[in-house]
Amino acid sequence: MVQVDIPAAFTLGQFFALATKKYLRGEPNLFTSRLLGIFAFYLTFGFIPVGMYFMVGWPAWEVMYVTGWVENTFNNLPVIYFYVGFMMLMIVLGYVGYILGHYWYRKGKDILVVIGATVGTILTLLPFALRWGVWFTIGTYADFVAGTGYSFFKPPFVIGWLVIMLYWVGMTVLFASISNKLSNNLCADRS
């Protein structure tokens, strides 16, 4: 969901900074650190596809039924730009989260990364509280307004949701593990 994915991108950057803090503390280059490339691969192959999957498949659901204009992409430049902008914003905020975490580690302000990850997590979960239950209805904006959508727990949505969420969790664990291992190896090489 857009309202969730935007703060989640920043939060994931902070969590990846936490996973690589040993390396980041000693790396002077904020924008060209060796592990930033791994994080870029994660955003590209692990995070962005999840948001785009839902945006393309269930656009009104992805914006928590705030509007229906996102459903018509054909010859509709504002909607197309919105989709592209959404993807670009997730990438930029992911980088901001990671690079800011790197900056704080370099300045010896480790606690700010923990605070950033915590605040980011709260902001990621906040839309669920503010729009409680809205995600249980699947359909177009018109379906949602008319109360005729189908349940979150019915196929094909629930199957697709399970597959893409398992993919995301798997990619997150994989890339965080790779990043952490590389962080430790690069620190050992410095010694």
PyMOL commands that set and color helices and strands:
alter all, ss='L'
color gray80, all
select helices_A, chain A and resi 2-19+21-26+34-57+59-62+69-71+77-106+110-130+134-136+141-146+157-190
alter helices_A, ss='H'
color red, helices_A
select strands_A, chain A and resi 137-138+150-151
alter strands_A, ss='S'
color yellow, strands_A
deselect
rebuild
show_as cartoon
